[in-house]
């Protein structure tokens, strides 16, 4: 008894637009069958906005300042926020850096940072703040960087 073997081919082509074409043919006399699988279109670009509240606080007894604001993300993302605060007091410049702060952002997300200084205590009055944020999209390799700066009025508060 003579055995017959199926011959065939499998062609897989991936295009940049994430379209996959699949071509199958198992018998030489049969036209190849084709199937087209297409992924959904990519999401719109991640948009991020960063704002700083114009009024912050300072604890007069400790000289520790607190500033705050809002980060707005057009879709879910992870955000790392960091920055500094500077204040001229007499001839001295008081400067504090706040450590990176990580959080999830989806829409409007409030943030607040406590700032201490090694060069002296913050006091009530004007201070210049600079804040930087990096947003990482959870679904794509997209990263967005934003920054904001503002003169903040530090007002005395209780600890």
C-alpha positions in Angstrom: 0.0 0.0 0.0 1.3 3.4 -1.0 1.1 6.2 1.6 0.5 9.8 0.7 1.9 12.6 2.7 0.4 16.0 2.9 2.7 18.8 1.9 2.2 22.3 3.2 3.6 25.6 4.1 3.1 28.0 6.9 4.0 31.6 6.2 3.8 34.1 9.0 4.4 37.8 8.2 4.3 40.5 10.8 4.0 44.1 9.6 4.9 47.2 11.6 1.2 48.0 12.1 0.8 44.8 14.1 -1.1 43.1 11.3 -0.5 39.4 11.1 -1.1 37.5 7.8 -1.3 33.7 7.9 -1.2 31.6 4.7 -1.9 27.8 4.8 -1.8 25.2 2.1 -1.7 21.5 2.7 -2.3 20.1 -0.7 -0.4 21.2 -3.8 -3.6 21.4 -5.8 -5.5 23.6 -3.3 -5.2 27.4 -3.3 -3.7 28.7 -0.1 -6.2 29.9 2.6 -5.5 33.2 4.1 -6.5 34.7 7.4 -5.9 38.3 8.5 -5.6 39.1 12.2 -5.3 42.7 13.2 -4.7 44.1 16.6 -6.6 47.2 17.8 -5.0 50.5 16.9 -2.5 51.9 19.4 -3.9 54.3 22.1 -3.6 58.0 21.5 -0.3 59.5 22.9 -0.1 59.8 26.7 -0.6 63.4 27.8 0.5 64.6 31.2 0.1 68.0 32.9 1.8 69.1 36.1 0.7 72.0 38.3 1.9 73.5 41.6 -0.4 75.1 44.1 0.6 78.8 44.6 0.3 78.5 48.4 2.3 76.1 50.5 3.0 75.8 54.2 5.9 75.9 56.6 6.1 74.8 60.3 7.9 77.8 61.9 9.3 75.7 64.8 11.0 73.1 62.4 11.4 75.0 59.2 9.9 72.1 57.2 7.9 73.2 54.2 5.1 71.4 52.3 4.2 72.1 48.7 1.5 70.4 46.6 -0.2 70.3 43.2 -1.9 68.1 40.7 -0.7 65.7 38.0 -3.2 64.9 35.2 -2.8 61.9 33.0 -4.8 61.2 29.9 -4.7 57.4 30.6 -3.4 55.2 33.4 0.3 55.7 34.1 2.9 55.4 36.8 4.5 58.7 37.8 7.7 59.6 39.6 7.8 63.1 40.9 10.8 65.0 42.4 12.1 68.6 42.7 13.4 71.3 44.9 12.4 74.4 46.8 14.6 77.5 47.3 14.0 80.6 49.4 16.2 83.7 49.9 16.3 84.6 53.6 18.5 87.7 54.1 21.7 86.9 52.3 21.3 83.1 52.6 19.6 80.9 50.1 17.7 78.0 51.8 17.5 75.0 49.5 15.7 71.7 50.0 15.3 68.7 47.6 12.5 66.3 47.9 13.1 62.7 47.2 11.4 60.9 44.3 7.8 60.0 45.0 6.1 57.2 43.0 2.3 56.9 42.5 -0.3 55.7 40.0 -2.1 58.4 38.0 -5.4 58.0 36.1 -7.0 61.4 35.5 -6.4 64.1 38.1 -4.1 63.0 41.0 -3.1 65.3 43.9 0.4 65.2 45.2 2.1 66.8 48.3 5.8 66.9 49.2 7.5 67.7 52.5 10.8 69.6 52.0 13.5 70.0 54.5 16.8 71.9 54.1 20.3 71.3 55.3 21.2 75.0 54.7 18.7 76.4 57.2 15.0 76.4 58.0 12.4 77.6 55.6 10.3 80.6 56.8 7.0 82.2 55.8 7.3 84.1 52.6 8.0 83.5 48.9 10.0 80.4 47.7 10.8 79.2 44.2 9.7 75.6 43.5 10.7 73.4 40.6 9.0 70.1 40.1 9.7 67.4 37.5 7.6 64.3 36.7 8.2 61.3 34.5 5.0 59.3 33.5 5.4 55.7 32.3 2.5 54.2 30.4 1.6 50.7 31.8 0.7 49.3 28.4 3.2 50.8 26.0 6.9 51.8 26.3 5.9 55.4 26.2 7.5 57.8 28.7 6.5 61.5 29.1 8.5 64.1 31.0 6.9 67.3 32.3 8.1 70.1 34.5 6.7 73.1 36.3 8.1 76.0 38.3 6.4 78.6 40.4 6.9 81.1 43.2 5.0 79.6 46.1 3.8 81.6 49.1 4.8 79.7 52.3 2.4 80.3 55.1 3.0 79.3 58.7 1.2 76.2 60.0 1.2 74.0 63.0 3.1 70.7 63.0 
